[in-house]
Amino acid sequence: MLAYAAQGLPTDQGSSTGLQLRDFLWRSRAALTGLSEVVTAVVERDALKPAEHYYAFARVLDADARAALASIDLVLAQPGISSQLVDNLNASIHVRALLTDLFLIDEILKSQAPSPSQS
């Protein structure tokens, strides 16, 4: 999305990069659906403690994912998606919060994963 935003295109219509952008947004939308359930499943599967902290974070992740999804849906609803619109989506506090959530939980879950010698 950063590359698309940098192109200065007035619309996504009629270009291969525009088709790629819409496909990326649809795939992003699908990937964001159910994220909190995935975190909850990992916490339960791996019996992570203290579970209540992970569950509280899963609720934050769910709220941030819903806000980012609303932004993505709004962009996808537009007949033409300009580079400027994508630049604004990239800058959205909702998208940034979600990305930060994902970086945080990814780092924590990696540190909680059993080492190969424990498997």
C-alpha positions as CSV (number, residue, x, y, z in Angstrom):
1,M,0.0,0.0,0.0
2,L,2.9,2.3,0.6
3,A,4.1,1.8,-3.0
4,Y,0.6,2.5,-4.4
5,A,0.3,5.6,-2.2
6,A,3.6,6.9,-3.6
7,Q,2.5,6.6,-7.2
8,G,0.2,9.7,-7.2
9,L,-2.6,7.9,-9.1
10,P,-6.0,9.7,-9.2
11,T,-7.8,6.3,-9.3
12,D,-7.3,2.6,-9.2
13,Q,-9.5,2.1,-12.2
14,G,-7.9,0.8,-15.4
15,S,-4.5,-0.1,-14.0
16,S,-2.9,-3.4,-12.9
17,T,-1.6,-1.8,-9.7
18,G,-5.2,-0.7,-9.0
19,L,-6.4,-4.3,-9.3
20,Q,-3.6,-5.4,-7.1
21,L,-4.5,-2.8,-4.5
22,R,-8.2,-3.9,-4.3
23,D,-7.1,-7.5,-4.1
24,F,-4.7,-6.6,-1.3
25,L,-7.4,-4.7,0.6
26,W,-9.9,-7.6,0.2
27,R,-7.2,-10.1,1.5
28,S,-6.3,-7.8,4.3
29,R,-10.0,-7.6,5.3
30,A,-10.3,-11.4,5.3
31,A,-7.1,-11.7,7.4
32,L,-8.3,-9.3,10.0
33,T,-11.6,-11.1,10.6
34,G,-11.3,-13.3,13.7
35,L,-7.9,-12.2,14.9
36,S,-8.9,-12.0,18.6
37,E,-10.3,-15.6,18.3
38,V,-6.9,-16.7,17.0
39,V,-5.1,-15.1,20.0
40,T,-7.6,-16.7,22.4
41,A,-7.1,-20.1,20.8
42,V,-3.3,-19.9,21.1
43,V,-3.6,-18.8,24.8
44,E,-5.8,-21.8,25.5
45,R,-3.8,-24.3,23.4
46,D,-0.5,-23.3,25.0
47,A,-2.0,-22.6,28.5
48,L,-0.4,-19.2,28.6
49,K,-0.4,-17.4,31.9
50,P,-1.7,-15.2,33.2
51,A,-4.5,-15.9,30.8
52,E,-6.6,-12.9,31.9
53,H,-4.0,-10.5,30.5
54,Y,-4.0,-12.2,27.1
55,Y,-7.8,-12.2,27.1
56,A,-7.9,-8.5,27.9
57,F,-5.5,-7.9,25.1
58,A,-7.6,-10.0,22.7
59,R,-10.5,-7.7,23.4
60,V,-8.3,-4.7,22.5
61,L,-7.1,-6.4,19.4
62,D,-10.7,-7.1,18.4
63,A,-11.7,-3.5,18.9
64,D,-8.7,-2.2,16.9
65,A,-9.3,-4.8,14.1
66,R,-13.0,-3.7,13.9
67,A,-12.0,-0.1,13.6
68,A,-9.4,-0.9,10.9
69,L,-11.9,-3.0,9.1
70,A,-14.4,-0.1,9.0
71,S,-11.7,2.1,7.4
72,I,-10.8,-0.6,4.9
73,D,-14.5,-1.1,4.0
74,L,-15.0,2.6,3.5
75,V,-12.0,2.7,1.1
76,L,-13.2,-0.4,-0.7
77,A,-16.7,1.2,-1.1
78,Q,-15.3,4.0,-3.2
79,P,-15.6,3.7,-7.0
80,G,-12.1,5.0,-7.4
81,I,-9.3,4.7,-4.9
82,S,-6.6,7.4,-5.3
83,S,-3.1,7.2,-4.0
84,Q,-3.9,10.0,-1.6
85,L,-6.8,8.0,-0.2
86,V,-4.5,5.0,0.4
87,D,-1.9,7.3,1.9
88,N,-4.6,8.5,4.4
89,L,-5.6,4.9,5.1
90,N,-2.0,4.1,5.8
91,A,-1.8,7.0,8.2
92,S,-5.1,6.1,10.0
93,I,-4.7,5.8,13.7
94,H,-6.9,2.7,13.5
95,V,-4.6,0.9,11.1
96,R,-1.5,1.9,13.0
97,A,-3.0,0.8,16.3
98,L,-3.8,-2.6,14.8
99,L,-0.3,-3.0,13.3
100,T,1.2,-2.1,16.7
101,D,-1.1,-4.7,18.4
102,L,0.0,-7.3,15.9
103,F,3.7,-6.5,16.4
104,L,3.3,-6.7,20.2
105,I,1.4,-10.0,20.3
106,D,3.7,-11.5,17.7
107,E,6.8,-10.7,19.8
108,I,5.2,-12.0,23.0
109,L,3.9,-15.2,21.4
110,K,7.3,-15.9,19.8
111,S,8.9,-15.5,23.2
112,Q,6.4,-18.0,24.7
113,A,6.8,-20.7,22.0
114,P,8.5,-23.8,23.2
115,S,12.1,-24.2,22.0
116,P,12.8,-27.1,19.6
117,S,14.5,-29.0,22.4
118,Q,11.3,-28.9,24.4
119,S,9.1,-30.3,21.6
